[in-house]
């Protein structure tokens, strides 16, 4: 019997019980038995109502536990030294939860934490930690989160290492704490804006502001974003970025460019990537990157970088790869690295 049907039956019995009690008033023992039965019925009814409330709460809540473990092993060669090392390509464990508030509103929260396989498997440093609310007016959240500039770097972030996209990683933000974010979707267009407020450093107001637009369909991905942040010396850094990406069935192409304007020196980043599924199991990836910090002497970190990756995807949960990367610095030693690695993903919904 369904809970709702059982409740109806119990309610009918609860009304009928007094009648039975009246008919049995000549018999004290029977009267006491009926009163005990009525009390049990009322207790059962209260229990069912509690279960209904709990069931409704669970049906309105979604919980997601996920993670990705990504160990690597490789050789880094420079003009002066060779180093073998076990590394980690941003392993993480996290949870995400959503709760329907009604009236078209949804509350959500996420906590995502590093698992540093390279350093004793240390666990705990937060990658993301925030709470927010979403509804007709948009999505609003507070905490450590990915910045709006994510719409610039995400399409070119395809390689199996912590420092990607290669040129972007040398200059721009990924995730920030003390961040207030706003997102609003208008069909295929996403509007995004966020600001960092840290009273322990920088100005009394916002230390960082980032906003952008993204147009995304099955045919094409186009995005543009701008951010400004206050540097430690009191000057400002202003950056404009654009991204274009497109899928051609098995072939994927993407490019991201940023112009970085500083008071002392201006710079730029350029990442161009391609990936191709040879078949359902094997994939090849290529990348060219150029980082310019605006310097023109030995302290400059200018470089051109090249990346080649071959991946074996046994399932969506497990893959292995071999990856080669070269960083050709203008004023420093050339850096060559070859490594192999594995990636195990898990994702459970409750």
C-alpha positions in Angstrom: 0.0 0.0 0.0 1.3 3.5 -0.9 2.0 5.9 2.0 -0.8 8.2 0.9 -3.3 5.4 0.8 -2.2 4.1 4.2 -2.5 7.6 5.7 -6.1 7.8 4.4 -7.0 4.5 5.9 -5.5 5.5 9.2 -7.4 8.8 9.3 -10.6 6.9 8.6 -9.9 4.5 11.4 -9.1 7.4 13.8 -12.5 8.8 13.2 -14.2 5.4 13.5 -12.4 4.6 16.8 -14.6 6.9 19.0 -17.7 5.1 17.7 -16.3 1.7 18.6 -15.3 3.2 21.9 -18.9 4.4 22.6 -20.4 1.0 21.7 -17.9 -0.7 24.0 -18.4 1.6 27.1 -20.1 -1.3 28.9 -16.9 -3.3 28.8 -14.0 -1.5 30.5 -11.3 -3.9 29.1 -12.5 -3.5 25.5 -12.6 0.3 26.0 -9.0 0.4 27.2 -7.9 -1.8 24.3 -9.6 0.5 21.8 -8.0 3.6 23.4 -4.6 1.9 23.1 -5.3 1.1 19.5 -6.3 4.7 18.8 -3.1 5.9 20.4 -1.1 3.6 18.2 -2.9 4.8 15.1 -2.2 8.4 16.0 1.5 7.7 16.6 1.7 5.9 13.2 0.0 8.8 11.5 2.6 11.2 13.0 5.4 8.9 11.9 4.1 8.8 8.3 3.8 12.6 8.2 7.5 12.9 9.3 8.5 10.3 6.7 6.6 12.3 4.0 8.5 15.5 5.0 11.9 13.7 4.9 11.0 12.1 1.6 10.1 15.5 0.1 13.3 17.0 1.4 15.4 14.2 -0.2 13.6 14.5 -3.5 14.4 18.2 -3.6 18.2 17.7 -2.8 20.9 16.4 -5.1 24.4 15.4 -3.8 27.4 14.7 -6.1 30.7 13.2 -4.9 33.4 13.3 -7.5 37.2 13.2 -8.0 40.1 12.9 -10.4 43.4 11.3 -9.5 46.2 12.3 -12.0 49.8 11.0 -11.2 52.6 11.6 -13.7 56.2 10.4 -14.1 58.7 12.0 -16.4 62.1 13.5 -17.3 62.8 17.2 -17.5 65.9 18.2 -19.5 67.6 21.6 -19.5 70.9 22.7 -20.9 72.5 22.0 -17.5 70.6 19.2 -15.9 68.3 16.1 -16.2 65.7 15.5 -13.5 63.4 12.4 -13.1 60.4 13.1 -11.0 56.9 11.9 -10.0 54.4 14.7 -10.5 50.7 15.5 -10.2 48.4 17.1 -12.8 45.9 18.7 -10.5 44.3 15.7 -8.7 41.2 16.7 -6.8 38.3 15.4 -4.7 35.1 17.4 -4.3 31.4 17.5 -3.6 28.5 19.5 -5.0 25.0 19.8 -3.8 21.8 21.5 -4.9 18.5 22.0 -3.1 15.3 23.2 -4.7 13.8 26.1 -2.7 10.6 26.4 -4.7 9.3 29.4 -6.7 12.1 28.7 -9.3 14.9 29.2 -6.8 17.8 26.7 -6.2 20.5 26.8 -3.5 23.9 25.2 -4.3 27.3 24.7 -2.7 30.6 23.2 -3.8 33.8 22.2 -2.0 36.8 20.9 -4.1 40.2 20.1 -2.6 43.6 19.2 -3.9 45.1 15.8 -3.6 48.9 16.3 -4.1 50.2 12.9 -5.1 53.6 14.4 -5.6 53.9 15.5 -2.0 52.9 12.5 0.2 49.4 12.6 -1.2 48.6 15.7 0.9 45.0 16.6 1.0 43.2 19.7 2.0 44.1 22.9 0.1 40.9 24.2 -1.4 40.5 24.7 -5.1 36.8 25.8 -4.8 34.6 26.5 -1.8 31.4 28.5 -2.2 27.7 28.8 -1.6 25.1 30.5 -3.9 21.6 30.8 -5.1 20.2 30.6 -8.6 16.9 31.7 -10.1 15.2 33.8 -12.8 17.5 36.7 -12.1 20.7 34.7 -12.5 23.3 32.9 -10.4 24.9 34.6 -7.4 27.7 33.0 -5.3 30.3 33.9 -2.6 33.6 32.1 -1.9 36.6 30.6 -3.7 35.6 30.1 -7.3 36.8 30.1 -10.9 36.9 33.6 -12.3 35.1 34.9 -15.4 38.3 34.6 -17.3 37.6 30.8 -17.3 35.6 31.4 -20.5 38.9 32.4 -22.1 41.1 29.6 -21.0 38.7 26.7 -20.7 38.6 25.8 -24.5 42.4 25.6 -24.7 42.9 23.8 -21.4 43.3 20.3 -22.9 46.7 19.0 -21.8 47.6 16.6 -18.9 49.7 18.9 -16.7 49.1 21.5 -14.0 50.5 24.4 -16.0 48.0 24.6 -18.8 47.0 26.5 -20.8 50.7 26.9 -21.2 51.0 30.7 -22.0 47.9 31.7 -20.1 49.2 29.9 -17.0 52.2 32.2 -16.8 50.1 35.4 -16.6 46.5 35.1 -15.6 44.1 34.0 -12.8 42.3 30.7 -12.5 40.5 30.6 -9.1 40.4 33.3 -6.4 39.3 33.4 -2.8 37.1 36.1 -1.4 35.2 36.2 -4.7 31.7 37.4 -5.4 30.3 36.2 -8.7 27.2 36.7 -10.9 26.2 34.6 -14.0 23.2 35.0 -16.2 22.3 32.9 -19.3 20.4 34.5 -22.2 19.8 31.7 -24.6 23.2 30.8 -26.1 24.8 33.9 -24.5 26.3 33.9 -21.0 27.0 37.1 -19.1 29.5 36.9 -16.3 30.9 39.3 -13.7 32.9 38.9 -10.5 35.0 40.9 -8.0 37.4 40.0 -5.3 37.1 41.7 -1.9 40.0 41.1 0.5 40.2 43.7 3.3 43.6 42.4 4.4 45.3 43.7 1.2 45.0 46.1 -1.6 42.4 48.8 -1.6 39.4 49.2 0.7 37.1 48.1 -2.2 37.6 45.5 -4.9 41.1 44.2 -5.6 40.0 42.4 -8.8 37.2 42.8 -11.3 36.4 40.5 -14.2 33.6 40.5 -16.7 32.8 38.8 -20.0 30.5 37.4 -22.6 30.4 33.9 -24.0 28.4 32.6 -27.1 28.3 28.8 -27.2 26.4 26.5 -29.6 27.0 23.1 -31.1 28.6 24.9 -34.1 31.0 27.4 -32.4 32.4 28.9 -29.2 33.2 32.6 -29.0 34.1 34.5 -25.8 35.6 37.8 -24.8 36.5 39.0 -21.3 38.2 41.9 -19.4 39.8 42.0 -16.0 41.6 44.6 -13.9 43.5 44.0 -10.7 45.6 46.0 -8.3 49.2 44.9 -8.1 51.4 44.9 -4.9 53.2 48.1 -6.0 49.9 50.0 -6.3 49.7 49.9 -10.1 47.0 48.2 -12.1 47.0 45.4 -14.6 44.3 45.4 -17.3 43.8 42.4 -19.5 41.5 41.8 -22.5 41.1 38.2 -23.8 39.3 36.5 -26.7 38.7 32.9 -27.5 37.4 31.0 -30.6 36.8 27.2 -30.7 35.1 24.8 -33.1 34.4 21.1 -33.4 34.7 19.3 -36.8 33.4 15.9 -35.7 36.7 14.1 -34.7 38.8 17.3 -35.0 38.8 20.1 -32.4 40.5 23.5 -32.8 40.7 26.4 -30.4 42.7 29.6 -29.8 42.9 32.0 -27.0 44.7 35.4 -26.9 45.2 38.0 -24.2 46.6 41.5 -24.3 48.1 42.5 -20.8 48.5 46.1 -20.1 50.8 47.1 -17.1 52.3 50.4 -16.2 55.9 49.1 -16.5 55.6 46.6 -19.3 52.9 45.3 -21.6 52.6 41.6 -22.5 50.4 39.0 -24.1 49.6 35.3 -24.2 48.6 33.1 -27.1 47.5 29.4 -27.0 46.5 27.5 -30.1 45.5 23.8 -29.7 44.1 21.0 -31.7 42.9 17.5 -30.8 41.9 14.6 -33.0 40.2 11.3 -32.2 41.9 8.7 -34.3 39.1 6.3 -33.1 37.1 5.8 -30.0 40.2 4.8 -28.0 43.1 6.9 -29.2 43.4 10.7 -29.3 46.3 13.0 -30.4 46.7 16.6 -29.2 48.9 19.4 -30.4 49.6 22.9 -29.0 51.6 26.0 -29.7 51.9 28.8 -27.1 53.6 32.1 -26.9 54.2 34.1 -23.7 55.5 37.7 -23.7 55.9 39.5 -20.4 57.1 42.7 -22.1 60.7 42.3 -20.9 63.8 42.6 -23.1 66.6 41.4 -20.8 67.8 38.4 -18.9 65.0 38.9 -16.3 62.4 38.3 -18.9 60.4 35.0 -19.0 59.5 35.2 -22.7 59.1 31.8 -24.4 57.6 29.8 -27.2 56.2 26.4 -26.2 55.2 23.3 -28.1 53.1 20.4 -26.8 52.4 16.9 -28.3 50.2 14.3 -26.5 49.0 10.8 -27.3 46.2 9.4 -25.2 44.6 6.0 -24.7 41.0 6.2 -23.4 39.9 2.8 -22.2 36.8 4.2 -20.7 35.4 7.6 -19.6 36.8 6.9 -16.1 40.3 5.8 -17.0 42.9 7.0 -19.4 46.7 7.0 -19.9 48.9 9.3 -21.9 52.4 10.2 -23.0 53.2 13.9 -23.4 56.1 15.9 -24.7 56.5 19.6 -24.0 59.3 22.1 -25.0 59.6 25.6 -23.7 62.1 27.6 -25.8 62.9 30.6 -23.6 64.4 33.8 -25.2 66.7 34.6 -22.3 66.8 31.4 -20.2 67.6 27.7 -20.7 65.4 25.6 -23.0 63.2 23.2 -21.0 62.2 19.8 -22.5 59.9 17.5 -20.7 58.5 14.1 -21.5 56.2 12.2 -19.2 53.7 9.4 -18.9 50.6 9.6 -16.7 47.3 8.1 -15.7 43.9 9.6 -14.9 41.2 8.0 -13.0 37.8 9.8 -12.7 34.8 9.0 -10.5 31.5 10.7 -10.1 28.6 9.5 -7.9 25.2 11.1 -7.6 22.9 10.6 -4.7 
